[in-house]
Amino acid sequence: MKTLRSAAVTTAAVGLTFTSLSWASAAPGPAFLAASQLPPSLTAWAAGPVTAGLPDDFCTGNTAPKAASKYRLFHTELDTNARQTITVAASEAKAKQLVTNLRNRIETCFDRLRAENPNLDGEAFYWGALPVEEGAHVYSIDTFDPVGGANDVSLYSVGRDGRTVTVVAWGQLGDASDAAVKAFQKTTTTAVNKLY
């Protein structure tokens, strides 16, 4: 496990309570995760519809091309939720660059969050690469609000199969010890394998 950095972050920004080739021309299309393939939770996961565009996410922002992307939101009855974004790039070279750009956005998220609110504490980790298709990378962001006393933890992964890139994000109230990293790594592997 490699520490990225410790810094002040905003809980709301990293919490998950949070052109290229067109999608239609990619055949067969990539498949999204099912609710049952997310890390176990105390209550059942529910999956929303697949939606065109990009979800609202401070860390990844509009890094991926909106016209070539779709996403799906997931939630439980408790304070746990997740989302998956899939982007079909115009070429494998552009997909590789997109992975680099997304990883950079996640790795530098603390710097941008710290600039917004220097009073909150946080810690981020890079959990390493997963050997699936062209690879996937897993990160965690743990935040603590010393004023409100709230803890939030988020997990992110970026993976690629050919010219298709996916980002999976998971978050809940709690600290890093509550993060289901191993289960999330399994979810990420499944997500990348389902791209084609």
N, C-alpha and C positions, 0 to 999 in steps of 0.2 A: 504494500500500500504506500503510495507516494503522496505526501502532503503538498497541496497546491499552495495554500497560504491561509493565514488567519486574518480576518478583517471584520469590520463592521458592515452589516448588511441589513436590508429592510425585509422584515418578515413577509409583508404582503407581496413584495415583488417576486420572491422566489417561491412562495407558497403556490400550491397548485389549485387553490380555491379560486386558483389562478384561473428575353424569355427563352423557355426551354420547350422541348417537345411536349405537346399537349398530352394530358392524361389519356384522353380517348384514343389516341393513336398508338398507345402502348398495348400490345397484345401478347400473351394474356395479361390481364391486369394484376397488379400485386394485391394480396389479401391482407386485411387488417386483423389484429388480435381479436380473439373472442374474450368476453368477460371472464370466462373460466380459466384463461391463460395468464391472468395477472397474479401477482403475489397474493398468498392467502390473507384474508381479512376476517375480523370477527363477525362481520355481516357480509352478505352476498354482494358481489359487484354487479352493477347494471351498466350496460353499454348504450351510448347514444348513437344517433345516425352518423353515417359517414358524410362529411360536409366539405364542400369545395373551399379551397383557400388555406389560410394559416390560423391557428389558434392564438389567443393573446398570451404571450410568454415574454417576460422581460429579458430573460437570459438569452434566448435564441432570436428574439425579435423577428424582423423580416429578412433574415439571412437567406432563406430559401425563396425561390421564385413563387409567388402566390398563385399564378395561373397554372403552374405545373404541380400543385400540391393539393392534398386532401388530408383531413384529420378526423379523429374520432375521440370523443370524451367519455370517460368512465367515472363512476362514483359509487360510494357505499353509503349506508345510512349513518355512518359515523364520519369523523373528519378525515377521511382518506379519499383521495381521488387520483386520477391518472389521465393521460392522453397519449395518443400516437399520431404522428404526422408522417406521411409518405410523400416523397417528391420524386417524380420521374424526370431526370435531366436529359438534355438533348444528346449527350454523349457520355461515354465512360470517363473521359478526361474532365468534363464539367462536373460529373458526380464526385470524382476524387477531390476536386477543388471545393465543392460544397461541403464535403465531410471535414476538410481542413478548416474551412470558414466557421462551420458550426462548432467544432471543437474549440476553436479560438474564442468564440463568443461565450461558451460555457466556462472555459478556463479563466477568462477575464471578467466574468460576471461580478465577482466580488469588488473589483476596482470601481465599476460603475455604480454598484449598490452603495459602496462606502461613500462615494461622492454625494449621494442623495441623503444619506442618514448616518453620520459618523457615530451615533450613540449606541447602535446595536452591535452585538458581538456575533461572530460567525466563524465557521471553519469549513474548508472545502477539501475534498480528497479525490484523487484519481485512483480508481480501483483496478486499472489495467485494461488490457485488450482481451477480447474473447475470440477464439479461433472458429469463427463461423463465416462462411462465404468469403467476402473480401475484408472481413474484420468488423468488430464493433468495440466501442470504448465506453466505459462506465465511470460516472462521477457522482459524488454526493455533496450536498450543501446543507449544513446544519446551522440554524440561526437561533439566537436568544435575545429577547427583548427585555433588558433590565428594568425598564419602566413598567411595562404591563405584565412581565413575568411569563410571557408566552414563548414556547419552543416550537419550532417547525423544522422538519427535515424533508429534503427533496432528493430524489435520485434522477439522474439523466443518463441516457445512452444514445449514441450515434452509431449506426451501422449501415453497411452498403452491400448490395448484391448487383454487380454490373453497373448500370447507370441509374439504379434506383436506390434512394437513400431514405432511411427511417430514423426518426427521433422518438424515443419513448421517455415519458416523464411520469414520475410517481411522487406523491407527497402526502404528508399527514402531520398532525400535531404530535410533538414529541422531539426527542433528540436523536443523535446519531445511533445510540444503542437500540433505538426502536426501528431503525431502518432494516428492511428485509433485503439486504444486499444480495445474498446468495439466490434468493427466490427471484429477485429482480434481474440478476444475470441470466437465470433460466428463461425468464420472460423475454429478455432481449434476444437471446439465441433463437427462441421460437419466432419472434417478430421478424428477424432477418431471414430465417429459413422460409417464412411464408411470403416473402416478397415475390419469389417466382418458384 
